[in-house]
Amino acid sequence: MKIVDVRATGLRGATPEGGWQEELTQDDVVHTLVAVHTEDGRVGIGSVFTSERLVRGALEVLSPLLIGANALEPERTSERLHRATFWLGRGGSVTHTISGVDTALWDLLGKATGQPVGRLLGGRYRDRVRPYASLLMDRPEPLRDQLLGLREAGWRAFKIGWGPFGRHDSGLDERIVAAAREAVGPEAELMVDAGASDSAWRQGYKWALHTARMLDGYGVAWFEEPLPPDALEDYAQLRRLAPVAISGGEVLTRRQAFQPWLEAGALDIVQPDVTKAGGISELRRIGWAAHDHGIKLVPHGWNTAVGLAADLQLASALPDTDLVEYVTGSPYVDGLTARPWRLDEDGMLSIPEEPGLGIELDPDKLDRYADAGHLLATV
């Protein structure tokens, strides 16, 4: 089954805020869908955490390596793409784009074999997983109200991130966390993301250790990105002394970049993003390497319904991945598929058993945010 075309279309019109110093508008394109088309009319879908223009530019380089290739060999094909484009720089937009292509190839392999991707990755450890509601922090009162609404909607795990946390004073930080814990209740899982990869971040190791001790008093499950993303030695020291779990890794790409972090024991939880770290092939390798170092993989998932579907399949195939991130209120997650996501009575998501990623994009819904005809129309 040969590849005959690779296409991309960006999502615009409902881009959620990122909490970044350079804030996004609704029409900024930071999520791009990729479709790999085959000679028999099948289409595999992937998602890329990169702008449409950059993805299209990368595909100009990658497409000659893809057209005519076997569509049923995702891992070998993706590794060939990585090795053939090393002179363009490992990581960055080309690697991000390969991530989407790789996921689309796994989707195709599943559709061709009639199996969910998780089973093709070696077997399913679980058929449902807990999603955590991921939302930006706010001042204590509006944040409390937002969390109360999510709790009433059935969510049982929550992550609050970015916003004013770590950017004003420690008193406000604690009031935010106290309000969040009060809203979600004592039994819910609560995580805190400082967002130290932001260009405006000014805090360092001593702040991170002090804050980790404060978070422990509120039963916070993990402290995410408490330090700048290249501070490997500080992360390793913080992990040794902090009373809460330390997580990070969303800015890293490819398994080679994660290796020194795993070997240094810098993280309790590693968080690669399937839409930019290299796709499903790389996350599987990172997940097993993390497992061998006693580290859990929980995927970073600030993305789309396609990215979430890939994370669910990975959660089924990795023994330690018992949580996935779910960006609440984003139409790119909730408003693209023919069958919407539903929490069960335990606040869990079922992992699709249908072939491939197990989802179907609804062309009419997709057309609100992208050119569905260009992406999905058969060759």
PyMOL commands that set and color helices and strands:
alter all, ss='L'
color gray80, all
select helices_A, chain A and resi 52-66+74-84+86-88+92-113+117-120+140-152+170-184+205-216+232-241+254-263+280-292+305-317+331-334+363-366+372-376
alter helices_A, ss='H'
color red, helices_A
select strands_A, chain A and resi 3-10+32-38+43-48+128-136+157-161+189-193+222-224+245-248+269-270+296-297+323-327+349-350
alter strands_A, ss='S'
color yellow, strands_A
deselect
rebuild
show_as cartoon
